[in-house]
Amino acid sequence: MTAPRLQSVLGTLLLRAGETVPVQRLVDCIWEDRPPADPSNQVAVCVSLLRRKLAQAGAARDLIVTEAPGYRLRTHAVRLDTRRVTQLGKEAAERRAAGENEAAVGLLGEALSLWRGPLLAGISRQLWQSDVRAWEEKRVALRDMRTRIQLELGQYEHLISELSGFVQEHPLFERPRAQLMTALYHSGRQADALRVFRETRDLLKGELAVAPGAELRQLHRDILHGALPPVRPNAARQEGAATPQRSAAPTPFPVSGPAVPGAPGVRTAPRAAAAPARAAEASTAPTAVTPPASPCLLPGDTGEFVGREAEIAAIQRSLAPGTGPVPVVGVVGAGGTGKSTLAVHVAHRLRPAFTSGQLYIDLRGTAARPVPPGEALARLLRELGLPASSIPDGVEQRAERYRALLADRRVLVVLDDVAGTEQIRPLLPGTGSCGVLITSRARVGVVPTANVVELGMFSEGQAVELLTRLAGAGRTGAEPEAAKELVGRCGRLPLAVGIVGAKLAAKPHWSLARAVARLADERRRLDELSHDKLAVRASFRPSYEGVGPAARLLLRELALLALSESAEWVAAPILGLPSARTENLLEELVDARLIELMDTDRFGQLRYRMHDLVRLYAVEQGRVEGSGAGSGAGAAGVAMGALASAPGALHSAGHPAAGRRAVAAAVARAPLTSAVRAYHAACRGEFTAARGGAGLSRGTGPAAMANGAPSLRRYETERVRPTARSVPPAESGVDLYPLEPAAACPCLVGVRGHPDHGD
């Protein structure tokens, strides 16, 4: 089958055998960024031709079925090499765990023989790259397992030519070089083994600016001194019919993700024999335990990763292994900014530098029950090859054993979704040969010595690029302005953009303009920003529920103001709390990534900003929780806070003392509307105190106003900042619109001459 389009369709369906492949993904694979005018019909034609050709070759007519939103290749009636490789890998791991090493070697050899070169060789498609890499890693893992078993069996000379070729194919992988050195040494070729080390050292220094790992250096020293012992055979083979105790379940080889390079070790008890001498020998012999396993536990890398070049470079620099303290990098940011995606992506890039393995664990820091340190250590110890029966009970003892297994090894530890430093402190390795990559929503979740990498929103260009990767270049190219508006309505939040892109990919009949229209209604926007198991609302929920009731109330009231950004004084009158208490609540919201600390303005005021989607979530929570939300009391508090500064403002501007006293009296007893009208009159020199009014709204009494009242200088700062969006009357209940802080100080029109705030 030589037609490029048919190759593209068949290759994509084979890579996702048994799964429904959306039409848009097939379009992107066939034409990449230059689709025809009607790509869906063209894909249908390609599928029809493909069905005909496959039927001519003897395949079933229903091998490819139409299934919304695309097509699916059925797997029940075909023989797939990928499925066979997966099955052989699982069987080999089981045979190895049972001590049947020769059988395991045969099974692994059969699996490796199914490769006839790189996956889908000769057909280059950008969308296939992550799958091609994953299958190449699977091949490396299977070959590594077979080589380790063959070394244990003493098949040194047989391995030399094979390992020499593999080293040329993967020059930066240290383990095959160590295996080649071992095979050469035990074949009587000590000089050649030392030459391989020198070549490795020069290559790593030139390419990565790092030295060989501790294992390779120790191997070099042993060869120099002629002290390298034979590779210890598997204990089960040594004892013949011994019954092994499996340290862990056989390592699976999943079709869709990277393989785990190497199976856990086997621990066996010496077999009791009839002869007393043999029994005595067995009773005094040490229990054979294999060296720690070198697992790769990383989730699969995404094929749609975009941007973050500066952050990637910073992480790679910080995680260069050395001889000093263990390097730690913390990736922090709000929910939905892509912290986990970035960490996994960088970890895959760093695999050649961390040759002893890559550990990964989701610590569920934002869940109701984060993973306790002891439980996390037990999981990691099992992955490192320690039998469950040998894992200590106490957290400190587990941490000691964990550090001992990682000592001087090149292991990257990825701790995802960290709750706090107490959760991860026992999980940190003890030597600088390892590296640790942490993700957390707040800086308090990382250790003090960590290099912190902050993740914010995408730039517009990055957001459009992600949308293009997911929805297709043809669609964003046809509607470039709609693409920009679409990512703008997502607030350039990576999670939101990814959800919209995935929905567009699943709905090829949607235009981008239609997606924009569906996001136009703010009351429905969070409903629209959900797809499959992903939802922006779910990403915000842990942060919101993690703060106290007062902080949640403050967030809801700030959301009703709809300010693009504001100073601390704006928050103070909302709840009628002292400034110090308000500052603590704002810091609580900052730590939870519900608001963002921007900068300090020219008057020394801290500025805060709330993301548009967080604002919508907070308004929504106000409708659900009711109390204090949607009443407009917070908005009135801000207005009255500004109003309370009027006497001082009038004094500084030279207004008569009688007018200042009258304004102060009105502020102390008048309802909001009357006081504002009195303000207008005072500024025109026609003030008459309002009488008999009702009391002020909650949080707007004299004490509260004194807490948060802005000075004239502070009003100036608020005036030059972006003005607030109007608060809908149905949600506020306050008869003053638009309700900006400045709107409550119309006297300043006369004081400073700001006609835009005069009425």
Summary of the structure (lengths in Angstrom):
residues: 759
radius of gyration: 33.4
end to end distance: 75.8
largest distance: 117.4
contacts: 2549
relative contact order: 0.06
helix: 55%
strand: 8%
